[in-house]
Amino acid sequence: MPSPDTVRPADVSLSAAFWYWLKLGFISFGGPAGQIALMHAELVEKRRWISEQRFLHALNYCMVLPGPEATQLAVYIGWLMHRTRGGLIAGTLFVLPSLVILIALTWIYMAFGNVPLVAGVLYGIKPAVVAIVLAAAARIGARTLKNAWLIAIAVAALLAIAVGHVPFPLIILVAALLGWIGGRVRPDLFVIGGGHGGVPKSYGAAIIDDATPTPLHARFSWARLIAVLAVGVGLGVSAWLAIAALFGIHQPYAQMGWFFSKAALLTFGGAYAVLPYVYQGGVETYHWLSGPQMIDGLALGETTPGPLIMIVAFVGFVGGWSKALFGADALPLAGAVGASVATFFTFLPSFIFILAGGPMVESTRDNIHLTAPLTAISAAVVGVIVSLALFFAQQVFLLTSPQPHLDYLALAITVAACIAVFHYKIGTIKLILACALAGLVVSYLPSIAVAIG
């Protein structure tokens, strides 16, 4: 009698897949690493919808794309199993719960953020954000900065954005150019091992197994590629033109559509990499929100399920609310529309990349001419993330009222958070809850009451 692991599981209906992706949207905490681990444990090990090798193959493709890799992996697997409908369902349900939760949390933040209880919680979370960003830089740096050349790119990126105030897109372009040159001159310096690699394991026969033929809908054809690109780009352009016609081309909603479309194409290395660009646009260029509000948004994003890039929903909500785009009596509605616009234009490119480029996966695997520029970009991203941590530290630790001084209690919370993250490997959610409790406690001390307003 054959072992249960050698028997191929029964095909999964679109309805069953729908409920799984919806569940995943509500439990996908832990950033991209945690989300990918959740999908691997459920889809590869437990349900055996897809084999280890096919899962890693899809993940490698998603890793070289701009955009949230966990979201794109969900779209890819949903598309591979149930065609375009499956990809759209998987990606939408991966993001939708996070959007709804963030709209609710941001409404509470904007309406009640000055209430002492809420202010105290935020006071403790902000120092935790500094530690979380530093941990992200260390994590990406450990995986990427394998030689002196890549370290030099990271340092140059840090100086460029922190001292020279060079725009983030220009840093990415220069890093890509250096990687392209390096991949031809010294390719050995731009090959990064580890990561998600290794020898694929087998957890038993899968619905989409190593030897399963490529489904008809996943086979490459130029006609299909052009059709998907035309529909995807046409959808984005049509949506932006409709928004511009309804609200005005120079008004915040149209600006958000254009800005977040560009941001979506720059998210190499994860959400932390593009946050400086979002900060430059949202705070300095368009004035949708303030620097301290940006930190609060990142804190809220860390506590909700879904991809961290969902902080764009917070930016869009605060922008719509602060500009009172529907009048003073409809601030929540203006915020919700802003959050939806930011989310739509941020994630649309990810769906296009997968649905159009999925059939070309095999042609992208292990191509040094493609991966070398991305390796250099990843090195630059480390420097950019460090600059982000420095900026957040300045906002959290340096107080200006009643006179410039250091907030030593906030600094102490950050030091404790760094010890918890780097030494004890405490998870993000536990860290934020602990720091929120600490902030709530110290917020009632007389010496802190003035500092937190």
Buried (B, 14 or more C-beta within 10 A) or exposed (E): EEEEEEEEEEEBEEEEBBEBBBBBBBEBBBBBEBBBEBBBEBBBEEBBBBBBBBBBBBBBBBBBBBBBBBBBBBBBBBBBBBBBEBBBBBBBBBBBBBBBBBBEBBBEBBBEBEEBEBBBBBBBBBBBBBBBBBBBBBBBBEBBBBEEBBBBBBBBBBEBBBEEEBBBBEBBBBBBEBBBBBBEEEEEBBEBEEEBEEEBEBBBBBBBBBEBEEBEBBEBEEEBBEEBBEBBBEBBEEBBEEBBEEBEEEBBBBBBBBBBBBBBBBBBBBBBBBBBBBBBBBBEEBEBBBBBBBBBBBBBBBBBBBBBBBBBBBBBBBBBBBBEBBEEEBBBBBBBBBBBBBBBBBBBBBBBBBBBBBBEBEEBEEEEEBBBBBBBBBBBBBBBBBBBBBBBBEBBBEBEEEEEEEBEBBBEBBEBBBEBBEEEEBBBBEBBBBBBEBBBEBBEEEEBBEBBE
